[in-house]
Amino acid sequence: MTRPAAAEQVDELRRAGLYRRMRLIEGAQGPRVSLDGRDVLLLCSNNSLGLAEHPEVRLAGAEAYRDICASAGASRLVSGNMDVHERLEGRLASFHRQEAALLFGSGYLANTGTIAALARRGEVVYSDALNHASIVDGCRLAGAETFIYRHRDVEHLGWALKRADRPAALIVSDGLFSMDGDVAPLAWLVELARRHDARLMIDEAHAVGTFGPSGQGTIAAAGLSDEVDVTSGTLGKSLGSYGAYVATSAELRDLLVNRARPLIFSTGLPPAVAAAAEAALGIIEREPHRVEQLRENGETLRSALAAEGLEGIAGEGADPGTQIIPLVIGDPERAVAACARALEQGVYAQAIRPPTVPEGTSRLRMTVMASHEPEDLRRAASVIAAAVRAVAADGEYSIEIPEPEGEPEVYRVAPEPASRAPRS
Ligand SMILES: *Cc1c(COP(=O)(O)O)cnc(C)c1O
């Protein structure tokens, strides 16, 4: 069989309503941006606290470029380990009340690298069905068997742990789920991990700087900082920069330094992005009112949508105060049409489609920022409501979320032939 041309593959995506393209932002990120040449309210950025454009954050990056250097020049295990890296790791460790932290090139790399380092063939990783793609890919890379438990379903997870015939390496979950805005059942995950001698890893990418009283994330908010083995977080969302990290014990950090391939085989973070993130962390610690403002803005948009007759899918664990507000539409083409209509009225909420979300749950996913004006959010709610109604089949917004069909997916990884084992 011949390989289909790239254009054919793209056409296939187009026919399925799944074609994606990048829209162009000119100038800076902020609560309003210039998008494809027009001024719009930005409702789909993860720059939750407005720190990406904060003068102090930008200055810290600029000064590092001017006074230090532009690149770390090598992997941190060769000659790229710099004091800016270790200083930021110290700050991140104490922010998460952990012994240690370890920087990675991005959240994608932190998750794939850490999971692949901590789980091995012959073991099982247990992963929530709605975990971020970087977790899914980490599971695939690990070569361990992965059991996907139903979203937030601790009974399903417990059932699988009990029935497994091989050791549990890891239970892994988003803390605050990126596309649904609900929170993992952390106390249960801790209990099950303990009972089955598994490590627990929580991805706080969307919760750092946004969730809990001082933006310390879902784990700290639940008082479980001592119970989680590995916390991953990104510097690219509320921390306004780029890169990522895991916060963990000194012992596990040491293991990751020796085993996590994206750390070993990739250049250390540029000093400037570490310096910018460090400045952002300082602002979060110093000005907790930003976190409070974010929460209030989330409530403002949610209640304005509710007043328009739109309730998000808001799964059982949805927290009324999070910055992530999904409106499930179902069909991908309708979701894209709703996005386009809202954009005509100056509101940009990206349509999210498979494979980012499960089949049948395409949606507009809105994310508020602390820097939004409440008045703009209220106006956005009426624009979004009109757009969603216009694309709904019968003019009414109502959606049944389809039940997942069949057995949960389990990745089985065939043993690697010895002659083709990857070089380390
Ligand atoms: C965004 C995100 C990531 C990836 O982080 P990057 O630094 O952008 O690569 C990982 N996990 C979750 C839950 C995320 O939302």
The ligand as an SDF file (V2000), in Angstrom:
LIG
                    3D

 15 15  0  0  0  0  0  0  0  0999 V2000
   -0.2560   22.4980   29.5210 C   0  0  0  0  0  0  0  0  0  0  0  0
   -0.1690   21.2210   30.2230 C   0  0  0  0  0  0  0  0  0  0  0  0
    0.9830   20.4490   30.1500 C   0  0  0  0  0  0  0  0  0  0  0  0
    2.1330   20.8170   29.2520 C   0  0  0  0  0  0  0  0  0  0  0  0
    2.8890   21.8800   29.7660 O   0  0  0  0  0  0  0  0  0  0  0  0
    3.8490   22.6640   28.7670 P   0  0  0  0  0  0  0  0  0  0  0  0
    4.8320   23.3410   29.6560 O   0  0  0  0  0  0  0  0  0  0  0  0
    2.9680   23.6210   28.0260 O   0  0  0  0  0  0  0  0  0  0  0  0
    4.4900   21.6630   27.8640 O   0  0  0  0  0  0  0  0  0  0  0  0
    1.0380   19.2900   30.8970 C   0  0  0  0  0  0  0  0  0  0  0  0
    0.0030   18.8980   31.6720 N   0  0  0  0  0  0  0  0  0  0  0  0
   -1.1320   19.6040   31.7400 C   0  0  0  0  0  0  0  0  0  0  0  0
   -2.2410   19.1270   32.6050 C   0  0  0  0  0  0  0  0  0  0  0  0
   -1.2710   20.7810   31.0140 C   0  0  0  0  0  0  0  0  0  0  0  0
   -2.4000   21.4620   31.0680 O   0  0  0  0  0  0  0  0  0  0  0  0
  1  2  1  0
  2  3  1  0
  2 14  2  0
  3  4  1  0
  3 10  2  0
  4  5  1  0
  5  6  1  0
  6  7  2  0
  6  8  1  0
  6  9  1  0
 10 11  1  0
 11 12  2  0
 12 13  1  0
 12 14  1  0
 14 15  1  0
M  END
$$$$
